[in-house]
Structure formats: C-alpha cells, structure tokens
C-alpha cells in the first residue's frame, strides 16, 4: 500500500498529534542582558580643537611678551601677568591634546520601575582635569589684573582670589562626583556661591575703587570687568550642561570651553594691554626690587648702626 505523505500531514493537523521528527524541539532560554555602558570620550574633532587652542595660546604668549619689551621694566606688570596666563593655558591645552591630564568618571545611573526591580546603566565620561589645574592658576592671575586696574586693597584681592580657587577646586570635585547623591550638585552649589563672592568684589568694590581714580579708568574697568563676568558666567552653564547633566558631548564641551578660554585670555589680555597703554592712570610704577633687584644701596651696614 502506498502512503501519501500529504494525507498523513492533513490527518495529523486535524488530530492535534505531532509526528516524531527525531530532533528535539528548541526551547528559548531566558537571556541575561548586561548593563550597558555609554562611553563618552573625545573624538578627532575634539583633539583638533585642543591643538588649535594650544597654537592660539602660544602665539598670544609670544605677542604679549613682545609688547612687554616696548615698555620699561617698571611698567611691565600687566604684560607679565597676562603673558603668564596664556603660557599656563598653552601648557594645559598641550597636555589635553596629547592625552594627558585626562581621567574617567565612572557614573552609575539607577532606573526605577513600578513592577520590576530597578535597573542600572553606566556612563564612562572623560574629565579633563588639566583644565581645572589651568583655571586654578590663570583665573587668580586674571583677577589680579582686574584688581590692580581698579586699585583694590590687599584684603579684597586676597578674598577674591581665595574664593576663586575654592570655585575651581569644588568644580573639579563636582566633575568626579557620584550620580544620584547630594555630593555632585553640592560641590557645584559651593562653586557657584564662591563665584558670587568674586563677582561681588569686582562689581561693587572694584567699581568703587576704579571711580576714585578717574572717569576714564572707571569706564574701562566697567567694560572689561563686565566682559569678564559675562564670559565667566558661561563656564558654570557649560559645566551644568556637559559634566553635570551630560546633555553635551565631550567634543561639544571641548569646543564650548575653547571659545570661552580664547575670549577670557587672549582677547582679554589684548584688550587690557592695548587700552592700558592709552590711559596713564592705570600705570603701576614698580621700582626697587622689581626693576633694579637687590643692590648695595639698600644693604644694611654695621657702620650705620654705630657699631
């Protein structure tokens, strides 16, 4: 008897019985999905930006040093401070462009659900701590430039510089802070409060002292200090969007800080030095040790005491 396989399949389908195939059925096993890690690192665009800013800072340092040779040593204080600012910035950008001065902040993010256990995801984001080292040196020098321009006393200068250093260090701590804890945004809040102290000394005390010099000095100080405050205010905003909330990529962060650093250092320095040379009231004539060093005229002799 010849068996038609088609008829057999039809009967099997209607009867609900399965034919033995000799191959075990494949049952899907539950899969374990590993916690995803989002790597946020610099790309070629960010690296090129770092090299460009490094070159800008080197050229600015050379220009400022050349301008200092055109004035007497006793009147080079602004030139020296401004040149040091761009030199330190160049060193920082060279470190970042070559891959040094960079750390990774490992961030653990909790995702809460109603009917299933919480899940976690991870972010490994590069943090350029060399940038904070740069700021901890260059921003006090910038404040010193503005303080000398306004004629602030030593007490106000010291408080403003200390508040500025606190602002930079707490910003660094916040960049490496843990996610989901008061630690990260607590450091950020302290940094913002310290920044308000800096603004207070510039906007209130600095403006009052500048007006005591002359109207021309007061107008110049108001313009350049206002420019500095606007630029500096953008830094914590970029931090909050980039390192804080991570809505900005590492490349975007680098580009944003690059623009601000160029405005706050080479542009600021060029404006200060050129305008300072046109306003005699801003001169700070430093004689003595600054210009002449230690010489025999100021030495103490035993004969002068009658011994």
C-alpha positions in Angstrom: 0.0 0.0 0.0 1.3 3.4 -1.0 1.0 6.1 1.8 0.5 9.6 0.6 2.5 11.9 2.9 0.2 14.8 2.2 -2.7 12.9 3.6 -0.8 11.9 6.7 0.1 15.6 7.4 -3.6 16.5 7.0 -4.7 13.9 9.4 -2.0 14.9 11.9 -3.1 18.5 11.8 -6.7 17.7 12.4 -6.0 15.2 15.2 -3.6 17.6 17.0 -0.9 14.9 17.3 2.7 15.7 16.5 4.8 13.4 14.3 8.1 12.3 15.8 10.9 14.0 14.0 13.8 12.7 15.9 15.0 16.3 16.5 14.5 17.7 20.0 12.4 20.9 20.0 14.3 24.2 20.8 13.0 26.0 23.8 14.2 29.6 24.1 16.2 30.2 27.2 16.0 33.4 29.2 18.7 35.7 28.2 20.7 38.0 30.5 21.2 41.4 29.1 24.4 43.0 30.6 24.2 46.5 31.9 25.0 48.9 29.1 28.0 51.2 29.3 27.9 54.5 27.5 31.5 55.6 26.7 31.7 59.4 26.3 35.2 60.2 25.1 36.9 62.7 22.8 37.0 62.2 19.1 39.2 63.6 16.4 37.2 66.8 16.3 37.8 67.5 20.0 41.5 66.7 19.7 41.9 69.1 16.7 40.2 71.8 18.7 42.6 71.3 21.6 45.6 71.6 19.2 44.1 74.8 17.7 43.7 76.5 21.0 47.2 75.4 22.1 48.6 77.2 19.0 46.4 80.3 19.7 47.8 80.4 23.3 51.4 80.1 22.2 51.0 82.9 19.6 49.3 85.1 22.2 52.1 84.5 24.7 54.7 85.5 22.1 52.7 88.6 21.2 52.3 89.7 24.8 56.0 89.1 25.5 56.9 91.2 22.5 54.7 94.0 23.7 56.3 94.0 27.1 59.7 94.7 25.5 58.3 98.1 24.3 57.8 99.5 27.8 60.2 99.9 30.8 60.6 97.0 33.2 58.9 99.1 35.9 55.7 99.3 33.9 55.5 95.7 32.7 53.3 94.2 35.5 50.2 93.9 33.3 52.3 92.5 30.5 54.0 89.9 32.7 50.7 88.7 34.3 48.9 88.5 31.0 51.7 86.6 29.4 51.8 84.1 32.2 48.1 83.5 31.8 48.4 82.4 28.2 51.6 80.4 28.9 49.8 78.3 31.6 46.8 77.9 29.3 49.1 76.7 26.5 50.7 74.1 28.8 47.2 72.9 29.8 46.0 72.5 26.2 49.2 70.7 25.2 48.6 68.2 28.0 45.0 67.7 27.0 45.8 67.5 23.2 48.4 64.8 23.8 46.1 62.7 26.0 47.5 63.7 29.4 45.6 65.4 32.2 42.6 63.2 31.5 40.6 61.0 33.8 37.4 58.9 33.5 34.4 59.4 35.8 32.5 56.1 36.1 28.9 57.0 36.7 26.2 54.6 37.8 22.6 55.5 37.0 19.6 53.9 38.7 16.4 53.4 36.7 13.3 52.9 38.8 10.4 50.8 37.6 7.0 50.2 39.2 6.5 46.4 38.8 10.0 45.2 38.2 13.3 45.6 40.1 15.4 48.7 39.5 17.9 48.5 36.7 21.2 50.3 36.2 23.2 51.8 33.4 26.7 53.1 33.4 28.5 56.1 31.8 32.2 56.4 31.5 32.9 60.0 30.7 36.3 61.6 30.2 37.1 64.5 32.5 39.9 66.8 31.6 41.3 67.6 35.0 44.2 69.5 33.4 41.7 72.2 32.6 40.9 72.7 36.3 44.7 72.9 37.0 44.9 75.6 34.4 41.9 77.6 35.8 43.3 77.4 39.4 46.4 79.3 38.2 45.1 81.5 35.4 41.9 82.8 36.9 43.6 84.2 40.0 46.0 86.0 37.7 43.1 87.4 35.7 41.6 88.6 39.0 44.9 90.2 39.9 44.9 92.1 36.6 41.5 93.4 37.2 42.2 94.2 40.9 45.3 96.2 40.1 43.4 98.0 37.4 40.7 99.0 39.8 43.1 99.7 42.7 41.6 97.2 45.2 43.4 96.9 48.5 45.2 93.8 49.6 42.4 92.4 51.7 39.8 92.5 48.9 42.3 91.0 46.5 43.1 88.1 48.8 39.5 87.3 49.5 38.6 87.4 45.8 41.5 85.1 44.8 40.8 82.6 47.6 37.1 82.5 46.6 38.1 81.9 43.0 40.4 79.0 43.9 37.6 77.5 46.0 35.3 77.8 43.0 37.7 75.9 40.7 38.5 73.1 43.2 34.9 72.5 44.1 34.1 72.4 40.4 36.7 69.7 40.0 35.2 67.7 42.8 31.8 68.0 41.3 33.1 66.7 37.9 34.1 63.5 39.6 31.1 63.4 41.9 28.8 60.4 42.2 25.4 60.3 40.4 22.2 60.3 42.4 23.8 61.8 45.6 23.9 65.3 47.0 27.7 65.2 46.6 27.9 66.2 42.9 25.5 69.1 42.9 26.5 70.1 46.5 30.1 70.8 45.2 28.5 72.7 42.3 26.5 74.8 44.6 29.6 75.7 46.7 31.4 76.7 43.5 28.5 79.0 42.5 28.5 80.7 45.9 32.2 81.2 45.7 31.7 82.7 42.2 29.2 85.2 43.6 31.8 86.3 46.1 34.2 87.0 43.2 31.5 88.9 41.3 30.8 91.0 44.4 34.4 92.1 44.8 34.6 93.1 41.1 31.2 94.7 40.7 31.0 96.5 44.0 34.4 97.1 45.5 36.3 97.1 42.2 33.9 99.6 40.6 34.0 101.9 43.6 37.9 102.0 43.6 38.1 102.5 39.9 35.8 105.5 40.0 38.1 107.0 42.7 40.9 107.0 40.1 39.3 108.8 37.2 36.2 108.6 35.0 38.3 107.1 32.2 39.6 104.3 34.3 36.1 103.7 35.7 34.7 103.3 32.2 37.4 101.0 31.1 37.2 98.9 34.2 33.4 98.7 34.0 33.7 97.5 30.3 36.4 94.9 30.8 35.2 93.6 34.1 31.6 93.3 32.7 33.0 91.4 29.8 34.9 89.1 32.1 31.8 88.5 34.3 29.7 87.6 31.3 32.3 85.2 30.0 32.9 83.6 33.4 29.2 83.2 33.9 29.1 81.0 30.9 31.5 78.5 32.4 29.2 77.1 35.1 26.4 76.9 32.5 28.6 74.8 30.2 29.6 72.6 33.1 26.0 72.0 34.1 25.0 71.0 30.6 28.2 68.9 29.9 29.7 67.3 33.0 26.6 67.9 35.1 23.7 66.7 33.1 25.7 65.2 30.2 23.5 66.7 27.6 26.6 67.9 25.7 29.1 65.5 24.2 32.8 65.6 25.2 33.6 67.2 21.9 30.9 69.8 22.4 32.3 70.5 25.8 35.8 71.0 24.5 34.6 73.4 21.8 32.5 75.4 24.2 35.4 75.8 26.7 37.8 76.6 23.9 35.7 79.6 22.8 35.4 80.8 26.4 39.1 80.3 27.1 40.1 82.3 24.0 37.7 85.1 25.0 38.8 85.1 28.6 42.6 85.0 28.0 44.0 86.2 24.6 41.1 88.6 23.9 41.0 89.9 27.4 44.8 90.3 27.5 45.0 92.1 24.2 42.2 94.5 25.2 43.8 95.1 28.6 47.4 95.8 27.4 46.4 98.0 24.5 44.0 100.1 26.5 46.2 100.3 29.5 48.9 101.9 27.4 46.5 104.7 26.4 45.4 105.5 30.0 48.2 106.8 32.1 46.2 106.5 35.3 46.3 102.7 35.0 50.1 102.6 35.2 51.7 100.9 38.2 55.2 102.1 38.5 57.1 99.4 40.3 60.7 100.5 41.2 63.0 99.0 43.7 63.4 95.2 43.7 61.0 94.7 40.7 63.1 96.9 38.4 66.6 97.0 39.9 66.9 93.9 42.1 68.9 93.9 45.3 71.8 96.3 45.3 74.3 97.8 47.7 72.2 101.0 48.2 69.6 99.1 50.3 72.0 96.9 52.2 72.4 97.3 55.9 75.9 98.1 57.1 77.3 97.7 60.6 78.8 101.2 60.4 75.3 102.7 60.0 74.3 101.4 63.5 77.4 102.9 65.1 78.7 99.5 66.0 
